[in-house]
């Protein structure tokens, strides 16, 4: 796959010039005009929430039409996506765990990082709310109430960005979640939401995936709007020095695309017609 010659660019000279400007202003190395961009396949390691929400279904074909590249997404938890990056098994990452991302760059695995969009996390659960999580002064206190009540809670349990935030919230209230009520699913966000719905359980989810699946769920939002629940997504390109065999031009092209006016408009409008609100907020062009 990596040895194939690139598909020709389908954009014209004016569009390519705009791409070069976008990449430069994004702090991402641009593909020089007239140079072969490298292999046509670009491997993207990203989070299950970007896939389960449906956003990838719009971004992938738009990127492919704009550049001639073929994007190959791998949707996993952020921890696993960063692991793929550390092993040089992806060309570009789209993830949502800021502390882990910063460590990734500090350790020399990444070349550039830019925040592209955000949404937020919400605590969802059964409408009856047996643990009394609704009205808690903080998300951590809501989790503490769930633990005290022994009400079922489904954790991602997969080192994803969602799982990392959940652990931070438990630590804030000095609760070690354990017992039959606490279930580590080891699944993506969509699977965890469906499992929580089946078991009348609580879980932490990004709002985008919840809204995308809400019609098939009985779960309701119980806690949201807290500053600690903001959920930023960033694109990371890999270090050429550390990973000389990675498709760096392709990864850079995808990073530049996400920062472009076209992609930011897709993000801004995604979900508005179906749900009455966007599922993500663009952070480069608002």
N, C-alpha and C positions, 0 to 999 in steps of 0.2 A: 504493500500500500504506500509506504513512504517513498518508494523508488519511482513512482509514476511521475511523469512530467505534468506540470500544472495545466489545468484547463485555462483557456484564454480569458482575460478580463473581458467582461461584457459592458463595462462602462466606457464612456468616451473620454477624450483628453480633458475636457472641462471638469467632468466628474472626478477623474483621477486627481486633478489638481486640488479639488475640494477635499478629497481624502487625505492628501499629503498635508494640507493645512490642519485638518482635524487631528491627525496623528501628532503633528508638531505641538499644537496647543495643548494636547492631552498629556504631553511629556512622554509619549510612546514613540520609539523609533519608527519612522515611516518606511514603506517600501519605495525605493528609488525608482522613478519613472524609467521604463525600458529594461529594468533588471528582471530576470526570472524570479518570481516570488517563491519558488521552491515547490515541494510536493503539493498536490492538490488537496489531499485529505488533511483536515485540521481536527485533532482530538481535543475535545473540550471536557474537562472534568468539572462537574457542577453539582449543585445540591438537588435533592429530590423535590424541594419546594418549588424551584423554578420549573421543573418538569410537571409536577402534579397540578400546579396552578394553571397550566396551559400556556404560559408565556413563551416557552421554547418553541411551541408550534408556530408562532409568528416570527420570532427572531431568526430561527434557522433558515427558512426559505428566503427571507429578506436579505440576510447576509450572503447566502449563496448566489442570489441573483445579482447582488451588487458587486461581487468580487470574482466569481468563477470558482471559488474554493468549495469543497464539500465538507460540511461540518459533521463530525461524528461525536455526539454527546454521550457521556457516561454519567448518569445521574446516581449519585451516592451521597452519603453524609459528608459534611465539610471536612471532618477528620480524615476520612478515606480519600477525598478529593486531594487534600494536601499531601497525603501519603503517595498518591499517584504522581503528584508533582515532584516529590522528593526522589522518587525512583526514575524520573524522566519518562514516565509512561503516559504523559499528556502534554499537549502543546500550549495550553492556556487554561486558566482556572477561573471560575466564577463562584465565589464562596461568601459565607456570611458569619465569620467568627473573627472579629478584629484583632484580638490579642494573639490568636494562633497565626493569623496572617502576618502580623508584624514580626513574630518569631521566625516565620518561614523566610522572610526577607533578610532578617538579621543573621540567619544561619547561612546565607549565601545561595539559597535555592531560587529566589525570585529576582527578576530584573526591575520590573515596574509594578506598581499597585495603584489603582484608582477606584474611588467609590463611584458607582454607577447609578445606584437607586437604593431605595429603602422601603420597607413597610413596617409593620410592628407585629409583635407577638401578642397573643391573647390566651387567657386561661379559659378553657371550655369544660362543660360538664353537664350532667343531667339538670333539667329545668327545676326539679324539686330541690336541688342543691342540699343534700343531706348533711354536708360538712359545714354549711354556712359560709362558703368562700366569698359569696357576693357581698360587697360592701366592705371588704377588708381594706385596711389603710395602705397596704402594699402587697405586691405579688408574693413576696416571701411569707408574709403573714397568712395569706390565703393558703399557701402550701402547708404551713404549720397547722392550720385548722383541719386540713384534709388528713394530715398525719395523726393528729389527736383523735379524730373521729374514726380512723382506720378505714376511711372510704377508699374504694379502689382508684388507683392512679396508674395510668399507662405512660411509661417513659420510653422515649426513643431508644435509649440504651445503646447508641451507635457512634458516639463521639461526633455527632453532627453539631452544627451551630446551635440548633434548638436544644440538644442534650447538654451542651456546654453551658448555655444560659440557665437551664433548669438546675444544674449542679451549683451554679453560683447563687441562685435564689435559695436553695436549701442551706448553703453555707452561711448566708446572711442571717438566717434565723436559727443557726446552730442545730439543725435537725439532720440526722443521718437516716435517710429513708431505707427502711428494711421491714420485712414482714410480708405476710401473704397479700396484703393490700397493695403492695408496690410491685408492679410488673414491668420488667424490662423487655420490650418487644423485639428490639433489634431490627426494626422495620423502618421504611421511609414514612414521610408524614401522612400520606394518604392511607397507608395501611394502619398506622397508629390511630388515626381518627376513626376509621371503620371499627377497629377493635374496641376503642373506648365507647363507641356508640352501642356496640353489641353488649357490653358489660356494664352499661350505665356508670361509666367511670369518668374521671377527670383527666385532662391532659393539657400540655402546653403546645401551642401550634402557632405557626405564622398565619396572619390573617388571610393572606392570599389563598393559601391552600384550603383553609376553612371555607371561605366564600365560594371557591370553585366547587366544593363538594357538599355545600350546605343543604341543598335540596334533598339529598339522600340521607341526611343525618337528623337525629333528634337533639343532638348536643346544642347548647346555647352558650353565648359569650357571657362569662361571669365576672371577669376582671380584665380591664384594658385601660389604655390611656396613660399608663405610668411611664416616666422617663426611662426606667430600666428596661422597658419592653421594646424600645426602638431597635429595628433589625436592619442594619446596613449591609448591602451586597457590594463586593469589590471584585474587579477583574485583575488578575495577576498574570504577567508574562514571566517565562522562566529565564534563568541566567544562561546566556549563550556559552560562557566560559565553562560552566559546570556541566551543561548538557549540549554538547556540540551536535548531536544527532537529532535533536528536537526540531520540529518545523517552526523556527522562530519567525520567519516572515508571515506565515499563516496565523500564528498566535498573535502577533502584533496587529495584523489586519483585523482580527476579531475584536481585539481590545479597542482599536480605533473606531470600528463600526459601532460598538456599544456606546461610545462617547459622541457619536455623530447625531445630527439633528434628526435623521430618519429613525434611528433606533430609540432615541429619547422620546420621540413622538409616539412610537409604538408602545413604549412603557407607560407614557402618560395616559393613553386612551384605553389601555388593556383592562377590560372588565367593566368599563363605565356603562356601556349599553346593556350588558347582561345583568349586572349587579347594582347599577345605580351609583357606583363609586369605583375609582381605579383600584386595582389590587396592589400596585406599586407606585412609588413617587420617584420620578427621575431626578437625579442629583447633579447632572452636568449642565443640562439646558432645561430650565423650569418654565 
